């Protein structure tokens, strides 16, 4: 009984130590904002699992939000070293993290669609750009360049005239966007302002950061994404 109480106390202390403003990357040993890191936890059977919501119990291991760092953490046994216990990290852990983030991006887009914040279809997007504010323009990663460029040029010009950022996101395939929105062949889409639109951009920005790229946007938009991710 005493042993369990000591372990429980230790776990609470470890969780409490993670409530500060910065965490230490287990690979680079650099202190970063949690928004720029991914938390991993240990399952009851000793397997390292991603904890994107940062809610799993026990001590966590933090790794920079970069696929290459997760791969390095697996290769160098960084999880076992940080936890001071045997921790089995799956060889495909980096790919699993990518899949989980993609699911979060798709899920948030689905919620935004149900909330009436998504506009799909070339002509409807064009009309929406002229009518009022558009929070972001979305393209399937496999969308044709000519259709993308026409929308992007108009979007950038309109946003510039309004002094607003032009956030252009292409992180989901046409099939993934279609599934999330619940209709066939969604090549292009747009998000009107709303809380779920902001949340989608947060998740998309994390995916792009993990894949070591960036959302195409004006400098103003880059600052805005930084605030959203803090």
C-alpha positions as CSV (number, residue, x, y, z in Angstrom):
1,X,0.0,0.0,0.0
2,X,2.8,2.4,0.9
3,X,4.5,1.6,-2.3
4,X,1.4,2.5,-4.4
5,X,1.0,5.8,-2.5
6,X,4.6,6.7,-3.2
7,X,4.3,6.0,-6.8
8,X,1.0,8.0,-7.0
9,X,2.7,10.9,-5.3
10,X,5.6,10.7,-7.7
11,X,3.4,10.6,-10.7
12,X,1.5,13.7,-9.5
13,X,4.7,15.5,-8.9
14,X,5.9,14.6,-12.5
15,X,2.7,15.8,-14.0
16,X,2.9,19.0,-12.0
17,X,6.4,19.6,-13.3
18,X,4.9,19.5,-16.8
19,X,2.5,22.3,-16.1
20,X,5.1,25.0,-16.6
21,X,5.4,27.2,-19.7
22,X,8.2,25.2,-21.4
23,X,9.3,21.6,-21.8
24,X,12.6,20.0,-22.7
25,X,12.9,18.1,-26.0
26,X,14.3,14.7,-25.2
27,X,16.4,14.8,-28.5
28,X,17.7,18.3,-28.7
29,X,17.6,19.1,-25.0
30,X,16.1,22.5,-26.0
31,X,13.4,24.1,-23.9
32,X,10.4,24.9,-26.0
33,X,6.8,25.9,-25.7
34,X,4.5,22.8,-25.5
35,X,2.8,24.0,-28.8
36,X,6.1,23.2,-30.5
37,X,6.5,19.7,-29.0
38,X,4.7,16.4,-29.0
39,X,4.1,14.5,-25.8
40,X,4.6,10.8,-25.6
41,X,3.5,8.5,-22.7
42,X,4.1,4.9,-21.7
43,X,1.2,2.4,-22.0
44,X,0.7,-0.1,-19.2
45,X,2.5,-2.7,-21.3
46,X,5.5,-0.5,-21.8
47,X,4.8,0.8,-25.3
48,X,5.5,4.4,-26.3
49,X,2.3,6.1,-27.5
50,X,1.7,9.6,-28.8
51,X,-0.3,11.8,-26.5
52,X,-1.4,14.7,-28.7
53,X,-4.0,15.8,-26.2
54,X,-1.5,15.7,-23.3
55,X,-3.9,13.9,-21.1
56,X,-2.5,10.4,-20.5
57,X,-1.4,9.7,-17.0
58,X,2.2,9.3,-15.8
59,X,5.4,11.0,-16.8
60,X,5.6,12.2,-20.3
61,X,8.5,12.5,-22.8
62,X,8.5,15.6,-25.0
63,X,9.9,15.6,-28.5
64,X,10.0,18.6,-30.9
65,X,7.2,18.7,-33.4
66,X,9.4,17.4,-36.3
67,X,9.2,14.0,-37.9
68,X,12.9,13.7,-38.1
69,X,13.2,14.3,-34.3
70,X,10.7,11.6,-33.6
71,X,12.6,9.2,-35.8
72,X,15.8,10.1,-34.0
73,X,14.2,9.6,-30.6
74,X,13.3,6.1,-31.7
75,X,16.7,5.3,-33.1
76,X,18.6,6.7,-30.0
77,X,16.3,5.1,-27.4
78,X,15.5,8.6,-26.1
79,X,12.3,7.4,-24.5
80,X,13.9,4.8,-22.3
81,X,16.7,7.2,-21.3
82,X,14.2,9.9,-20.3
83,X,11.8,7.6,-18.4
84,X,14.6,5.6,-16.8
85,X,12.7,2.4,-17.6
86,X,12.4,0.1,-20.6
87,X,10.2,1.8,-23.1
88,X,9.5,0.1,-26.4
89,X,9.1,2.6,-29.2
90,X,7.5,1.2,-32.4
91,X,9.7,1.5,-35.5
92,X,6.9,3.3,-37.3
93,X,6.2,5.7,-34.4
94,X,6.9,8.8,-36.6
95,X,4.4,7.6,-39.2
96,X,1.8,6.9,-36.5
97,X,2.1,10.5,-35.3
98,X,1.7,11.8,-38.8
99,X,-1.5,9.7,-39.2
100,X,-2.9,10.9,-35.9
101,X,-2.3,14.6,-36.7
102,X,-3.9,14.1,-40.1
103,X,-7.0,12.6,-38.4
104,X,-7.2,15.7,-36.1
105,X,-7.0,18.0,-39.1
106,X,-9.7,16.0,-41.0
107,X,-11.9,15.8,-37.9
108,X,-11.7,19.5,-37.2
109,X,-12.6,20.2,-40.9
110,X,-15.6,17.9,-40.5
111,X,-16.7,19.8,-37.4
112,X,-16.2,23.1,-39.2
113,X,-18.4,21.9,-42.1
114,X,-21.2,20.8,-39.7
115,X,-21.0,24.3,-38.2
116,X,-21.6,25.8,-41.6
117,X,-18.1,27.3,-41.9
118,X,-17.0,25.4,-45.0
119,X,-17.6,26.4,-48.6
120,X,-16.7,23.9,-51.3
121,X,-16.6,24.2,-55.0
122,X,-14.7,26.6,-57.3
123,X,-17.6,28.9,-58.2
124,X,-18.9,29.1,-54.6
125,X,-15.5,30.0,-53.3
126,X,-15.1,32.7,-55.9
127,X,-18.4,34.2,-54.9
128,X,-17.6,33.9,-51.2
129,X,-14.3,35.8,-51.7
130,X,-16.2,38.8,-53.1
131,X,-19.0,38.7,-50.5
132,X,-17.2,38.8,-47.2
133,X,-14.2,37.7,-45.1
134,X,-12.7,34.3,-45.8
135,X,-10.5,32.8,-43.0
136,X,-8.6,30.4,-45.2
137,X,-8.5,28.8,-48.6
138,X,-7.9,25.0,-48.8
139,X,-6.6,22.9,-51.7
140,X,-6.2,19.2,-52.0
141,X,-2.5,18.4,-52.1
142,X,-3.2,16.7,-55.5
143,X,-5.2,19.5,-56.9
144,X,-4.3,20.9,-60.3
145,X,-2.1,23.9,-60.3
146,X,-4.2,26.1,-62.6
147,X,-7.3,25.9,-60.5
148,X,-5.3,26.6,-57.3
149,X,-3.5,29.6,-58.8
150,X,-6.7,31.3,-60.0
151,X,-8.3,31.1,-56.5
152,X,-5.1,32.1,-54.8
153,X,-4.5,35.2,-56.9
154,X,-8.0,36.4,-56.2
155,X,-7.8,35.6,-52.5
156,X,-4.5,37.3,-52.0
157,X,-5.6,40.4,-53.9
158,X,-8.8,40.7,-51.9
159,X,-7.2,40.1,-48.6
160,X,-4.4,42.6,-49.3
161,X,-7.1,45.3,-50.1
162,X,-8.6,44.5,-46.7
163,X,-5.3,44.5,-44.9
164,X,-6.0,40.9,-43.8
165,X,-3.8,37.8,-44.0
166,X,-4.3,35.2,-46.8
167,X,-4.0,31.8,-45.3
168,X,-3.6,29.1,-48.0
169,X,-3.5,25.5,-46.8
170,X,-2.9,22.3,-48.6
171,X,-2.3,19.5,-46.1
172,X,-5.1,17.0,-47.1
173,X,-5.6,15.1,-50.3
174,X,-8.7,15.5,-52.4
175,X,-10.0,12.2,-51.0
176,X,-9.3,13.3,-47.4
177,X,-11.1,16.6,-47.9
178,X,-14.0,14.9,-49.6
179,X,-14.4,12.4,-46.7
180,X,-14.2,15.2,-44.1
181,X,-16.7,17.4,-45.8
182,X,-19.0,14.5,-46.7
183,X,-19.3,15.1,-50.5
184,X,-17.6,13.8,-53.6
185,X,-14.4,15.2,-55.1
186,X,-13.8,18.3,-53.0
187,X,-10.7,19.8,-54.7
188,X,-11.0,23.3,-53.3
189,X,-12.7,24.7,-50.2
190,X,-12.8,27.8,-48.1
191,X,-13.3,28.5,-44.4
192,X,-15.3,31.5,-43.2
193,X,-14.3,33.0,-39.8
194,X,-15.2,31.1,-36.7
195,X,-13.7,29.3,-33.8
196,X,-13.5,25.9,-35.6
197,X,-11.8,27.6,-38.5
198,X,-9.1,28.9,-36.1
199,X,-8.8,25.5,-34.6
200,X,-8.4,23.9,-38.0
201,X,-5.6,26.3,-38.8
202,X,-3.9,25.3,-35.5
203,X,-4.0,21.6,-36.4
204,X,-2.9,22.2,-40.0
205,X,0.0,24.4,-38.8
206,X,1.1,21.6,-36.4
207,X,1.0,19.0,-39.3
208,X,3.0,21.3,-41.5
209,X,5.5,21.9,-38.8
210,X,5.8,18.2,-38.2
211,X,6.5,17.7,-41.8
212,X,9.0,20.5,-41.7
213,X,7.2,23.0,-44.0
214,X,4.9,26.0,-43.4
215,X,1.5,27.3,-44.3
216,X,1.7,29.6,-47.2
217,X,0.7,33.0,-45.9
218,X,1.7,36.6,-45.6
219,X,4.0,37.7,-42.8
220,X,0.9,39.0,-40.9
221,X,-0.6,35.5,-41.1
222,X,2.6,33.9,-39.9
223,X,2.5,36.0,-36.7
224,X,-1.2,35.1,-36.3
225,X,-0.5,31.4,-36.5
226,X,2.2,31.8,-33.9
227,X,-0.3,33.4,-31.5
228,X,-2.8,30.6,-32.2
229,X,-0.2,27.9,-31.4
230,X,1.0,29.5,-28.2
